[in-house]
């Protein structure tokens, strides 16, 4: 990724002064604390930090799955705060693909049907043709008529990835996508993620606890106690320069 090109184009994702607390009354916890971050179009970002640091919550805010208490979240030029719930869902369906640690497949639908769902919701007349191509791209053409219970964990995650990529989103976010997989299977999923990012020019935001996986991204953003840790970012950049 050419850093100068990222600076010339508007950011794909821009967060400014984002605060978010979850829970109620005495159990309310301040998760994100005045977070500001720009992510360039086509950039791959690794979000890293200790458990409970707020990295997954930050990803959910970027994807419009959590609304901040204050601050602004602008994605693909749209201020998410200006959208109601229906508008947000429609925007997400057109612009953002999401891959979770748990696969979130619909158990009563085949792999093909699971991938076709977001396409049908978006009004694509050729939803099943597109879904079939996406399953072939992740190596599951022969498993298209199988139900999730008939698939391995790695196969289910590949279906989930195909479903996220099928609408051709400008932005792909992934929350610990290899967390429930063994090392070899996880490596295959990661290769598919980065191939999709590279071949389609998508912006990729990846939450991971794996330093090796984060190192494959263009930039690593460190989260600590709900804040972006600028010290860790500078130390990481210094290590890359020395390497």
N, C-alpha and C positions, 0 to 999 in steps of 0.2 A: 504494500500500500504506500503510495506516494504521499508523504505528509503535506506537501505544498498543495496538492489537489484537494485534500481534506479541508485545508484552510480556506480555499477559494469558494467551495460550495457551502450552502447553508447546512447546518447539522441535521442529521436524520432524526436525532432525539436531543432535546434540550430541556434540562431541568434547572430551575432557578429557585433557590430558597425553599426547598421542599421539606416540610415537617409532617410527620405522621405518628399518631399514637393509636394503639389498639387496646381493647378491653374497656371496662367501665369502672368508674369511681375509684375505689382503693386499688383495684387490680389493673388500672390503666397503666400502660407502659409506653414510654416515649421511644419509638423504634427508629425513626429517621429524623435527623437533627440538622436542619438548614442545609440540605444537600443541593449543590449546584454542579452540573456536569453536562458537557457537550460531547456527542458522539457523531462522528462524521459519516456521511453517506458511503456505504460500502466498507466501513471499518469493522474489524473484528475486535471485540472488547472482552476481556476476561474479568469478571467480578470475583474477587477473592476476599477471604476474611474468616475469622474464627466463627464457630457455631454461635448463632444468636447475635451476630454483628449487624444484621439487617440487610444482607445482600439479596436474599430471596424476596424480601418485601420490596426492596428497591426495584427488582426486576418486575414484580407485579404492578408497581406504580407505572413503570415505563410501558407496560402492556395494557394499561387501562383497567386492570383487574382490581386495583385498590385506588381509591381517591385520596389524595393528601388532604390534611387539615388546612394547610396553607402552602403558598408557593405555586409555581406554574409548571406544567408538563406539556411540552410541545412535541408532537410526533408527526413527521412528514408534513410539517408546516401547519398543522392543526393543533390548536389549544384544546386539550382533552377536557378542560374545565368548562368549555362552552357546549359540550355535548350532553344530552340526557342519556339515560341508560340504553334506550333503543338505538340512538344515534351512535353511542359508544360501541355497542355490539356490532353494528353494521360497519363502522370504521375499522374495528379490529379484524373483522372477517375479510376486509379488502386489503389491509395493509400489514397485518402482523401474524406471523406463524408462531405457534407456541409448542414447545416440547417439555414435558414434565418428567420428573424422576419416576413417578408412577404413571403408567402408560395412558390411563383414562380412556381406554377403548370401550365402546358399547358392546357388552357381552353377547347380545342377541343379534348382532350384525356381523357379517363376514368381513374379512379384511378389505375387500373391494368396497363394500357398503360403508365401512367406517371412513375410508378415504374420500368417498364421494359425498358424504354428508355436508361438509362446509361448502362444497361446490354447488350442491343443490340449493342450499340456503342462499347462496349468492346469485342464484338464477341461471347457472350455466346449463344449457341444453345438452351439452356433451359431457356431463359430469362423470359418467361411468367410463367413457373413453379416456378422459384425462386421468382418472383414478387408476386405471389399468396401466397407463404409461408410467405413472409415478411408482407404482408397486414394482414394475419391471426395473425401474432405475435403482431401486434399493435391493434388487435381487430376490423379489418375492412373487414373480409372475406365476410360479407354480403353486403358490399358497393363497391365491386371491379368494378362493371360495371357502377357506377355512375360518372357523370362529376363533376368537382370542384364546379360549381354553384349549384349543388344539395347537396353539403356537408356543414356542419357547419364549423366554423373556426377551432375548435379543430380537427375535422375529416380531414380537409385539412392539418393541421400541422402533423397529424399522417401519412398521405400519404407522405408528404415531408420527414419525418423521415424514413419511410420505404424505400423510394427512396435512401436516403443517406446511409442506412445500407446495401442495397441489394448487392452491389459489394464486401461486406466484407472488408471495408477499414481498414487499420491499425490505421488511425487517423480520428477522428470525430471532426469537429469544428462547433460551434453553436453560432449565433449572436442574443442575446436577443430572444430566441425561444418562450418565453411565452409573449412577449411584446404586441401582439394583442389579447390575450386571457384573459378570466376572471380567477379569482383565482383558482377555482376548476378545470377547464379544464386545466389550466397551470400546476397545480400540477400533473395531470395525464401525461402530456407530459414530465415533468421533471423525473418522475418515470421511464418512458420508456427510456429516455436518459441514466440514470444511470444504468438501467438494461442492456442495450446494452453494455455500457462501462464495466460493471462487468462481464457479461457472455461471452463476446467476447474478453476481454483483450485489448480493444482498448485504445489508448491515446485519452483523451477528453479535448478539449479547449473550454471553455464556457465564452462568454461575457455576463455579467449581471449587473444590477443595484441593484439586490436584495441580501442583505447581507446573508439572510437565505439560499438562493440557493448557493451562493459562499461558504458558510460554509460546504456544502455537498461535496465539492471537497477536494482532498488531500492537495492542496496548493492554496493560494490566492495571485495573483500578482496585485499590485496596480499601476495604470498608472495615472500620473498627468502631464499635459502640455507636453505630448509627451515623457515623461521619466518614467522609472520604479522608483517608490517611495520606496526606501529601508527603509526609516524611518517608513512608514506605515506598511511595511511587518514585521519589527521587533516588532512593537507595537501589530500587530495582533498575532504574534507568542507568545508574552508575555501573551496576554489575554488567548490564548488556554492553555498555561502551567498553569496559575492560575485557569482556569476552571477545 
